[in-house]
Amino acid sequence: MLYHLLYPLVDYHTVFNVFRYVTFRTAGAIITSLLLSLVLGPYIIKRLRALHIGQQIREDGPRTHLGKAGTPTMGGLLIVASVVGSTLLWANLTYRFVWVILLGTLGMSAVGFCDDYLKLRRKSSKGLAPRHKFAWQIMLGLGVGLYLYLSPVDEFTTRLSIPFVKWLVPDLEWAYVLLVMLIIVGCSNAVNLTDGLDGLATGPMIMAAGAYTVLAYMAGHGAIARYLQVIYVRESSELTIVGGAVVGASLGFLWFNAYPAQIFMGDTGSLALGTALALLAVLTKHELLLMIIGGVFVIEAISVLLQVFSYKTTGRRIFRMAPIHHHYELNGVAEPKIIVRFWIISFLLALISLTTLKLR
């Protein structure tokens, strides 16, 4: 909005030329979403408490979590509002990619909201039936994939960039639709599974979104894309603003979500953030790099899959409890230590992912 209102005024004064630059607007988006989260946070926490919108604790979860019962949840509303508000304020809204990621994030947030609402209504940890939840996620993922396939934006293609390999860029054609769906469904659920401790999902999200903010800028800059031999997608440059908004909103939310948490994001936030991260990966043409950048989320999801597979086939559990952060909890590792260590791992993975741009 500011871009459309103020940049045209460059004819009257050169100071307005700063709104042309993606880097300036990205910084503005980070600060704006951060301030929105910090300012709105206390009010939203107060309102959620007044409405008795509190966290329902799993009966089979760690006993140390019982004290968290009643902590305000559905804080994802704060995150989504900050991301959307900041993006609308700073982004060039004529770029279709901006709307793809905003609408996709809002759509998945709505699925999470329904899940959280049913949990509150039933006063249990069970919300949407898994088959219904997956059905909505799959439909949203297929919808995005079909849109990108049938109405390609700018230089966007169905080619797949493979980390560490510059000479192999296969064209998936129609199968790319399925890949997009799998990435969105997988990433949204992986972030949801990781959101089990105070700030555990928020920290890695800041690292991952920050890495994709850098990648979005590089993929959208013709000279840099050619130099690094990555797929150039002009409209991905504007996703730098969206990535910055996610970073700022997550930082602001972490202020209240850090141990001991004053508020939880709930499925409303975790599914939305997972979808935003997935779409950043897809729209910047760094889909497979998400396995490294979001390594913590991947590990958490794999731990659940392994636990379920082992139990159903052998009757034995690999971990004391899944996702894996609960395994460490039951082994006596303090919650803050688990959280910080996961943050450190996420930071290292983000750095490693950026080095792949030269190791090709």
C-alpha positions in Angstrom: 0.0 0.0 0.0 2.8 2.4 0.9 4.6 1.5 -2.3 1.5 2.4 -4.4 0.8 5.6 -2.4 4.3 7.0 -1.9 6.6 5.8 -4.7 4.6 7.8 -7.3 5.6 10.9 -5.4 9.2 10.5 -6.5 8.5 13.0 -9.2 8.1 15.6 -6.4 11.0 14.6 -4.2 13.8 12.0 -4.5 13.3 10.8 -0.9 10.4 8.7 -2.0 12.7 6.7 -4.3 13.5 4.5 -1.3 10.1 2.8 -1.7 11.4 1.4 -4.9 13.9 -0.8 -3.2 13.0 -4.2 -2.0 15.6 -4.2 0.8 14.1 -1.0 2.3 10.6 -2.3 2.2 11.7 -5.7 3.7 13.2 -3.9 6.6 10.0 -1.9 7.0 8.0 -5.1 6.9 10.1 -6.8 9.6 9.8 -3.8 11.9 6.1 -3.3 11.2 5.1 -7.0 11.9 7.3 -7.0 15.0 5.7 -3.9 16.4 2.2 -5.1 15.5 2.9 -8.3 17.4 4.3 -6.5 20.4 1.5 -3.9 20.5 -1.4 -6.3 19.9 0.0 -9.2 21.9 -1.1 -8.1 25.4 -4.6 -7.2 24.2 -5.1 -10.5 22.5 -3.8 -12.4 25.5 -6.2 -10.5 27.7 -9.1 -11.2 25.4 -8.3 -14.9 25.1 -8.2 -15.2 28.8 -11.5 -13.4 29.2 -13.1 -15.7 26.7 -11.6 -18.7 28.4 -9.8 -19.8 25.3 -7.1 -22.0 27.0 -4.9 -24.9 25.9 -6.2 -28.4 26.2 -3.5 -30.8 27.4 -3.1 -34.3 26.0 -3.9 -36.9 28.6 -1.1 -39.1 27.4 1.4 -36.3 27.2 4.3 -35.5 29.7 3.0 -34.8 33.2 5.1 -31.6 33.3 2.7 -30.1 30.8 -0.3 -30.3 33.1 0.6 -26.9 34.5 0.2 -25.4 31.1 -3.5 -26.2 30.9 -5.6 -23.0 30.4 -2.8 -21.0 28.8 -4.3 -18.8 26.1 -4.1 -20.5 22.7 -5.1 -19.6 19.1 -2.3 -17.0 19.3 -1.8 -17.7 15.6 -4.4 -15.0 15.0 -1.8 -12.5 16.2 0.9 -14.0 13.9 -1.4 -14.1 10.8 -2.7 -10.6 11.5 0.8 -9.2 11.8 2.1 -11.0 8.6 -0.9 -9.9 6.5 -1.0 -6.4 7.8 2.7 -5.8 7.3 2.7 -7.4 3.8 -0.3 -5.3 2.6 1.5 -2.2 3.9 4.9 -2.7 2.3 4.5 -5.1 -0.7 3.8 -4.3 -4.4 0.3 -5.7 -4.5 0.3 -6.0 -8.3 2.5 -9.1 -7.9 0.5 -12.3 -8.0 2.9 -14.3 -5.9 2.1 -12.0 -2.9 -1.5 -12.9 -3.2 -0.8 -16.6 -3.6 1.2 -16.8 -0.4 -1.2 -14.6 1.6 -4.4 -16.5 0.5 -2.7 -19.8 0.9 -1.6 -18.9 4.5 -5.0 -17.5 5.4 -6.7 -20.6 4.0 -4.6 -23.0 6.1 -5.0 -20.8 9.1 -8.8 -21.2 8.7 -8.3 -25.0 8.8 -6.3 -24.6 12.0 -8.8 -22.3 13.5 -11.6 -24.9 13.0 -9.4 -27.5 14.6 -8.7 -25.2 17.6 -12.3 -24.2 17.9 -13.5 -27.8 18.0 -10.9 -28.6 20.7 -12.2 -25.8 22.9 -15.8 -26.7 22.3 -15.3 -30.3 23.2 -12.9 -29.4 26.0 -10.4 -32.1 24.8 -7.3 -32.4 22.7 -9.3 -33.8 19.8 -10.4 -31.3 17.1 -11.0 -32.0 13.4 -11.1 -35.6 12.4 -7.7 -36.4 10.9 -9.3 -37.4 7.5 -11.2 -34.1 7.3 -8.1 -32.1 8.3 -5.9 -33.8 5.7 -8.7 -33.5 3.1 -8.8 -29.7 3.5 -5.0 -29.5 3.4 -4.7 -31.6 0.3 -7.4 -29.5 -1.5 -5.6 -26.3 -0.6 -2.2 -27.8 -1.8 -3.7 -29.0 -5.0 -5.4 -25.7 -5.6 -2.1 -23.8 -5.3 -0.3 -26.4 -7.5 -2.9 -26.3 -10.2 -2.9 -22.5 -10.2 0.9 -22.4 -10.7 0.7 -25.0 -13.4 -2.2 -23.6 -15.4 -1.5 -19.9 -14.9 2.3 -19.7 -14.6 3.5 -16.4 -13.2 6.3 -14.5 -15.0 9.4 -16.8 -15.3 7.9 -19.5 -13.0 8.4 -23.0 -14.3 7.8 -26.6 -13.3 11.5 -27.2 -13.3 13.0 -28.5 -10.0 16.3 -27.2 -8.6 18.4 -29.8 -6.8 20.7 -28.6 -4.0 24.5 -29.2 -4.7 23.8 -30.1 -8.4 23.7 -27.3 -11.0 23.6 -29.4 -14.2 20.5 -31.4 -13.3 17.2 -29.4 -13.4 14.4 -31.8 -14.4 11.1 -30.6 -15.6 8.3 -32.3 -13.7 5.5 -30.9 -15.8 2.1 -32.0 -14.4 3.7 -34.0 -11.6 4.8 -30.6 -10.2 1.2 -30.1 -9.0 1.6 -33.1 -6.7 4.9 -32.0 -5.5 3.5 -28.6 -4.4 0.7 -30.3 -2.6 3.1 -32.7 -0.8 5.3 -29.8 0.3 2.4 -27.7 1.6 0.7 -30.6 3.5 4.0 -32.0 4.8 5.5 -28.7 5.9 2.3 -27.4 7.6 1.9 -30.6 9.6 5.7 -30.8 10.4 5.5 -27.3 12.0 2.3 -28.3 13.8 4.1 -31.3 15.3 7.1 -29.3 16.4 4.9 -26.8 18.2 4.9 -28.8 21.5 7.1 -26.8 23.7 7.3 -23.1 24.5 8.9 -21.3 21.6 10.1 -24.6 20.0 8.5 -24.0 16.6 8.8 -20.2 16.7 12.6 -20.1 16.9 13.3 -22.5 13.9 10.6 -20.6 11.9 12.5 -17.4 12.4 15.7 -19.0 11.1 13.9 -20.8 8.2 11.9 -17.7 7.1 15.0 -15.6 7.4 16.9 -17.9 5.1 14.1 -17.9 2.5 13.9 -14.1 2.7 17.5 -14.1 1.5 16.8 -16.7 -1.2 13.7 -14.8 -2.4 15.8 -11.7 -3.0 18.5 -13.7 -4.8 16.0 -15.6 -7.0 14.3 -12.4 -7.9 17.5 -10.5 -8.8 18.5 -11.2 -12.4 22.2 -10.6 -12.0 22.5 -12.5 -8.8 20.4 -15.4 -10.0 22.6 -15.8 -13.1 25.8 -15.6 -11.1 24.7 -18.2 -8.6 23.1 -20.3 -11.4 19.7 -20.5 -9.7 16.3 -20.3 -11.4 15.4 -16.7 -11.9 11.8 -15.8 -10.9 11.2 -12.1 -11.1 8.1 -12.0 -8.9 9.9 -13.8 -6.1 11.7 -10.5 -5.3 8.5 -9.3 -3.7 8.3 -12.4 -1.5 11.3 -10.9 0.3 8.8 -8.6 1.9 6.5 -11.5 2.9 9.5 -13.5 4.3 10.5 -10.4 6.3 6.9 -10.0 7.6 7.0 -13.7 8.8 10.3 -13.1 10.5 9.1 -10.0 12.3 5.8 -11.5 13.3 7.5 -14.6 14.7 10.0 -12.5 16.7 7.1 -10.5 18.2 5.2 -13.7 19.0 8.2 -15.2 20.6 8.3 -12.3 23.1 5.1 -13.8 24.6 5.7 -17.5 23.6 9.1 -17.9 25.1 9.4 -20.2 28.2 7.3 -20.0 30.3 4.8 -19.1 27.5 2.0 -16.6 28.0 0.3 -17.7 24.8 0.4 -20.6 22.4 -0.1 -20.3 18.6 -2.3 -23.4 18.3 -3.1 -25.0 15.0 -4.3 -21.6 13.8 -0.7 -20.4 13.8 1.4 -23.5 13.2 -0.5 -24.6 10.1 -0.4 -21.1 8.8 3.3 -20.6 9.4 4.1 -24.1 7.9 2.1 -23.1 4.8 3.9 -19.8 4.5 7.3 -21.5 4.7 6.2 -24.1 2.1 5.0 -21.5 -0.3 8.2 -19.5 0.1 10.1 -22.7 -0.8 7.9 -23.3 -3.8 7.7 -19.8 -5.2 11.4 -19.1 -4.9 12.2 -22.4 -6.7 14.1 -23.9 -3.8 11.7 -26.6 -2.9 14.1 -29.4 -2.0 16.3 -27.0 0.0 13.4 -26.9 2.5 14.6 -30.3 3.7 17.7 -28.6 5.0 16.4 -25.2 6.0 13.5 -26.8 7.9 15.5 -29.7 9.1 14.2 -29.5 12.6 10.6 -29.7 11.4 11.6 -32.6 9.2 13.2 -34.5 12.1 10.1 -34.0 14.2 7.8 -35.3 11.5 10.0 -38.3 10.7 10.2 -39.2 14.4 6.4 -39.4 14.5 6.2 -41.5 11.3 8.9 -43.9 12.6 7.1 -44.3 15.9 3.8 -45.0 14.3 5.3 -47.5 11.8 7.3 -49.3 14.4 4.4 -49.6 16.8 2.0 -50.9 14.2 4.4 -53.4 12.7 6.3 -54.7 15.7 4.3 -53.4 18.7 7.4 -51.6 20.0 8.1 -47.9 20.3 11.4 -46.4 19.1 11.1 -43.3 21.3 9.6 -43.0 24.7 7.2 -40.5 23.1 6.9 -38.8 19.8 7.5 -36.2 18.5 11.2 -36.5 19.5 11.2 -33.4 21.8 8.9 -35.3 24.1 11.4 -38.2 24.1 14.1 -35.9 25.4 11.7 -34.5 28.0 11.0 -37.9 29.4 14.7 -38.6 29.5 15.1 -35.7 32.0 16.3 -32.9 29.7 15.0 -29.6 30.9 12.5 -27.9 28.5 14.4 -24.7 28.0 17.6 -26.7 27.1 15.7 -28.7 24.5 14.3 -25.5 23.0 17.6 -23.6 22.8 19.4 -26.6 21.3 16.8 -27.0 18.6 17.2 -23.2 17.9 21.0 -23.7 17.5 20.5 -26.6 15.2 18.0 -24.5 13.1 20.5 -21.7 12.9 23.3 -24.0 11.7 21.0 -25.6 9.1 20.0 -22.2 7.8 23.6 -21.3 7.3 24.4 -24.6 5.6 21.4 -24.1 3.2 22.8 -20.8 2.1 26.2 -22.3 1.4 24.6 -24.6 -1.2 24.2 -21.6 -3.4 27.9 -21.7 -4.1 28.5 -25.5 -3.7 26.9 -26.3 -7.1 
